[in-house]
């Protein structure tokens, strides 16, 4: 992302920058506990699930099978958290945007 002529890298950092810069449309819940929860699931998706997906696409054989199994387990955890809403909230938030941005790059 480029803002005011300056580059900002990494999807999670970009979303946090947006949260801090445009406060009229927050992407994190107002409640501090819910904010930590959203950050946890965003980090989980970015670090654990998406890494397993990358490994699944980049390997073959046993390594690929293990990565697919890990990604499927992680996806079940993420789906359990969604509960028919935007990751437990009534509106799109940090974790939704992070997962959605990666989804358009190829894991769906």
N, C-alpha and C positions, 0 to 999 in steps of 0.2 A: 504494500500500500504506500502511496505517496501522499503526504499531507504537508501543505505549506512548503513544498519543494524538498522535503526530507523523507527518505525511505524508512519504512517500518516493516520488519520482517517477522515471519512466523505467525501462523494463524491465531494461536492463543494470545500472543502478545498484541496482535492487531485488535482483537476483540476487547481486550482489557483497555487498550488505548481509546477505542471507540466509547467504551463505558465511561471512562474518565473525562473525555472531551465533550461528548454530547449527552449531558445529564438529563435532558428533557425526555429522552426515550431510553430508559435503562434496559440493559440486557441481563442484569443480575437482579435477583429478588431484593426487596427492601430489607427483609429480615436477615440479620447477620448470620444466623445458623443456616438458613436456606442458601445464602451466598456461598458459604463454605461447602455446602453440599453440591451446588452447581459447579463450583470450581473442582471439586473432587472428581465428579463424573466427566467433566471436560478433560481433565488431566488423564483419567483412566482411559478415555477413548483415544486421546492423542498418543499416550505413551504405551499402553498395553495392547488395546484392540487393534489399532492401526499398524503397530509394529508386527503383530501376528499376521495381519493381512498382507503386509509387504513381504514378509518371509514366505507366506503361502504362494505368492505370485513369483517370487524370485528363486525358489528351490524346487527340487523334485524328490521323489521317493519318500523315505521315512521322515526326513526333515519337513517336507511339504505336508505330509499327513499329520504330523504333530502340530504344525502351525495352523492347519485348518481346524483341527480339534480345539486348539486354544482359542482361535478366533470365534468359533461357534459358541464356546462356553462364555467368552466375554460378551458376545452379542446377546446371549440370553440374559446376562446380568444387566446390560443396557436396556434391553426391552422390558425387563421387569421394573426398571426404574421409571420408564416412560408412563406406564399405567394409563394409556389412552389419552395422555395430555402431552404437552411439550415438556418432557422430562420432569413431570411432577408439578409444573406451573400452568397457569391459565394462558400464558403467552409465550412466544418464542424467546428463548434466553441464550446465555453464553454457550451452554453445552449443546443446544440444538444447532446453533450456528456453526460451531466447530465441527460437529459430526456431519452436518449438511455440506459444509464446504469441502470436506474430504470425500464425501459421497460422490460429488460431481466430478471428482478427479479420478474415479475409477473403481471403488470397491463395491459399488452396487451393481 
